[in-house]
Amino acid sequence: MTKSNDEIWDEWQQLVNMTPLELERWLETGESRSVGDSEGGGESTGHRSGRRIVEIKHKRKSELSQEDWSHMGRVVGYIRRHKAQGGPAEDKDHSRWRYSLMNWGHDPLK
């Protein structure tokens, strides 16, 4: 089932809980770069997604392109799946699980 843009928007607003500034600062850290899969040793998929999320968050809903909507849908799906894993029983603050979610714009400790 394909979600409507309004459904994606509502989930995005709920799940992407980091501000553009918080996410930009996070993406500059070593912890941010330490997680995720990268092709050829370059930037990870999650890190690249984080940069795209910052761009999207600087737009109005009416300014979003179809590519933006598509990426937002992927972000929402990723956050939902990753959150469902529950993370580690101890030290969630410094876990790869949290770091990965933060690359996708969601801080599970907020």
DAZITA-V33262 format. One record per residue. N is the residue number from 1. RES is the residue in three letters. SS is DSSP state (H for helix, E for strand, L for the rest). D_FIRST is the distance of its C-alpha to the first C-alpha in Angstrom with 2 decimals. Layout:
N;RES;SS;D_FIRST
N;RES;SS;D_FIRST
This chain:
1;MET;L;0.00
2;THR;L;3.78
3;LYS;L;6.46
4;SER;L;9.61
5;ASN;H;12.82
6;ASP;H;14.28
7;GLU;H;11.86
8;ILE;H;12.47
9;TRP;H;16.11
10;ASP;H;16.54
11;GLU;H;15.36
12;TRP;H;17.43
13;GLN;H;20.37
14;GLN;H;20.26
15;LEU;H;19.82
16;VAL;L;21.79
17;ASN;L;25.05
18;MET;L;27.59
19;THR;L;29.39
20;PRO;H;29.88
21;LEU;H;33.46
22;GLU;H;32.63
23;LEU;H;30.14
24;GLU;H;32.65
25;ARG;H;35.37
26;TRP;H;33.31
27;LEU;H;32.44
28;GLU;L;36.21
29;THR;L;36.93
30;GLY;H;37.66
31;GLU;H;35.32
32;SER;H;32.40
33;ARG;H;33.48
34;SER;L;34.11
35;VAL;L;30.53
36;GLY;L;27.69
37;ASP;L;27.58
38;SER;E;29.42
39;GLU;H;30.10
40;GLY;H;33.83
41;GLY;H;34.83
42;GLY;L;33.60
43;GLU;L;31.27
44;SER;E;28.42
45;THR;H;24.77
46;GLY;H;24.52
47;HIS;H;27.72
48;ARG;H;26.65
49;SER;H;23.38
50;GLY;H;25.66
51;ARG;H;27.70
52;ARG;H;24.73
53;ILE;H;23.61
54;VAL;H;27.19
55;GLU;H;27.01
56;ILE;H;23.83
57;LYS;H;25.36
58;HIS;L;28.38
59;LYS;L;26.49
60;ARG;L;25.81
61;LYS;H;22.35
62;SER;H;23.67
63;GLU;H;24.80
64;LEU;L;21.55
65;SER;L;20.78
66;GLN;H;17.54
67;GLU;H;18.54
68;ASP;H;18.98
69;TRP;H;15.52
70;SER;H;14.14
71;HIS;H;16.62
72;MET;H;15.91
73;GLY;H;12.27
74;ARG;H;13.91
75;VAL;H;16.58
76;VAL;H;14.55
77;GLY;H;12.80
78;TYR;H;16.32
79;ILE;H;18.05
80;ARG;H;15.92
81;ARG;H;16.43
82;HIS;H;20.04
83;LYS;H;20.93
84;ALA;H;19.85
85;GLN;L;22.62
86;GLY;L;25.10
87;GLY;L;27.54
88;PRO;L;31.13
89;ALA;L;33.26
90;GLU;L;35.98
91;ASP;L;36.36
92;LYS;H;32.83
93;ASP;H;34.57
94;HIS;H;35.53
95;SER;L;32.76
96;ARG;H;30.81
97;TRP;H;27.69
98;ARG;H;28.52
99;TYR;H;29.63
100;SER;H;26.42
101;LEU;H;24.36
102;MET;H;26.89
103;ASN;H;26.46
104;TRP;L;22.83
105;GLY;L;24.24
106;HIS;L;24.03
107;ASP;L;27.29
108;PRO;L;26.66
109;LEU;L;30.25
110;LYS;L;29.93
